[in-house]
Structures are given as structure tokens and as C-alpha cells.
Amino acid sequence: MKKKITLIGAGQIGGTLAHLISIKELGDVVLFDVAEGIAKGKALDIAQSTSVDGFNINLIGTSNYEDTKNSDVIIVTAGVSRKPGMTRDDLLGTNLKIIKQVAEGIKKTSPKAFVICITNPLDVIVMALQKYSGFTTNKVIGMAGILDTSRFKYFLSQELKVPAKDINSIVLGGHGDTMVPMPNHTMVKGKPLKKLINKEKLDLIIDRTRKGGAEIIKYLEKGSAFYAPAASGVEIAESYIKNLKKTLPCAAYLNGEYGVKNLYAGVPVVIGNNGVEKVIELPLDENEKNNFNLSIKAVKELFDTATKIDPDLKK
Ligand code: A3D
């Protein structure tokens, strides 16, 4: 049975997701957007590459939630993105309203779906999406850590002149300027990173990783990164659909793990056909713990702001 994958938001990331999912034949694709023409146009454009790329899936574009009915996977990118000079947190008010509409749409039509959120500010929006939809916490997850880790590995690969795939690493915490790249948990071709790079260069790479999104926004002037974010979202969807049980850094619901309760934040999780199957607790040294806690504090503060905007989130 082919899976049904709905992409809510057919903008830069939504369109790229549709293309990648089609090429990988992960399932039939429904591109949904309030701007119906964009959803229909992109779906038709990708569908017209079927014979060139040789994939066998159906694509449709729509602005009607009925067409998304009984989706197996939903990836949410609906919302506004940053403009040069903006932080992700500046998007909160607008994107909260949009996410509330999305949650109402998907809970009526696809109550059993696995939902991956990409809309920013990520950790707070994914938590709002879980609360508004009422879906179980193992079925709602946020994509950010895969992207942040991939950026960190890429910058390291350029500095160390090794392929990024030879680097094992992880970035934890919230998807913002307080994210926590983990040099102590980074191995390059089996060697500890810290033996291969001096502190000064490492600090520059950590800073560039934290500001990785802003660097791209500055170049693009309009819109934000979309190729790497879409590829990262697809990795989560694929692990769920094929039950690969990959361990991936994602924004997941924490219920005591890492000493954090009732909050979404970036940690390694196992993704299989039950959604989030396990949160992996890495040992953190004093410095890593302090940085992680600072990041958690920033996520908590932003969630408090969100509850002031919409008291429904306190429920
Ligand atoms: P963009 O190209 O603007 O697409 C967003 C789409 O959402 C537009 O086509 C809108 O019409 C649509 N939309 C707006 N309201 C609704 C609604 N109520 N229902 C359905 N669709 C709606 O943005 P994008 O694709 O570049 O980015 C999407 C989001 O992802 C933004 O919030 C970005 O900040 C965020 N983002 C997150 C990451 C992470 O790593 C977490 C990375 C990059 C971007």
C-alpha cells in the first residue's frame, strides 16, 4: 500500500519536499496551501517530471483539507519565514495563528498521521501544534537538529578537508541562537574532533553553525534556506515510513529526560513506525549541561510568551 504524504505549505520548503519525496517514491503527495494556485502549479510541475525521473507516485495540489484525508505522514511548513535582520522568535505571533488553523484541519481529516513540523520558531510551534491537535506526543515532532547538525558537519568538513559523511556529530537544544553543537560527541573518521582542530577555529565554526540560517537569508534577501531543511524533513519521514529506527536529533517532547519536563527541545530520538520510539540520553559534561540548560531556558521563555498570545496553550 502506497503511503499518503501531505505537505501543509507549498512554499519554498514544501515544494522541495514534494520533489524529494517524489524522486524517492516515499508515497503519494498532496501539496496543500491556502494559496491554491501555488499548490496546484507545483504539484503539476513535479508530476510532469514523472517520465524523466521514472517515479511512480501521484501528486495533487489543493486548498481543501478533505483532499488530505487519512494521510500517513504530514509535514508542516505553513507560515512566514524570516527576512534579513529578523530572529526566528519574531515570527511567533503570525505563525501561532497559522498553526492553530493547520491543527484544526489535520485533526479532523488525518487523526492517525505522524506529523513533522518545520515552521519556526520551531520548538514552540511544534509544541503548539501538538497541543492544538491533541495528537499523542510520539506522533508530533519538529525538524531542526538534523539541519543544524548537517550544517555543523559541513563547516567542519570544509575546515578539515574530509567528506561530511565521515563526521559523526550532533547538535542539541532549541533551534535558535542558543543551539548546542557538541564537539565532545563529534568523531572524524573515528578520531575525536578535539584532537584535529584548535579551539579558535572550532569556536568560529560553532558560531557559524548557530547563525547558519541567517547567513543564507542575508544572501537570498527574500526567503530563507529550503534545500537542506527539506532534505532533513525527508530523512525523518523516511525513517518513519520504512521503520528504519534511525537515531536523529529532532525537537521531541521531553517528559523528564535531560531533566526537562513538559517541553519540546532538540535531542536524539529513535524514529520508527511508532513515531518517536525512544529519547536517547547522552552523557553531558558540565559545560554541555550549562549550554543545554541555557537553550532550554530560551525555549521555555518563548513558550511563556506564546501562552500570553494564546492562553489556550496553557491547557
Ligand atoms: P514560504 O516559501 O513562505 O512558504 C510558506 C507557505 O505557507 C506559503 O506558500 C504560504 O501560502 C503558506 N501558508 C501560509 N498560511 C497557511 C495556512 N494557514 N495553511 C496552509 N498554508 C499556509 O516559507 P518556507 O517554505 O521557506 O519556510 C516555511 C517555514 O519553515 C518558515 O516558518 C521558516 O521560518 C521555517 N524554516 C524552518 C527551518 C528549520 O530548520 C526548523 C529551516 C528553514 C525554514
Residues whose N, C-alpha, C, O or C-beta is under 5 A from the ligand:
A	BS01	A3D	I8 G9 A10 G11 Q12 I13 G14 F32 D33 V34 A35 T77 A78 G79 V80 S81 R82 I98 Q101 I118 T119 N120 L122 M143 A144 L147 S224 A225 F226 P229
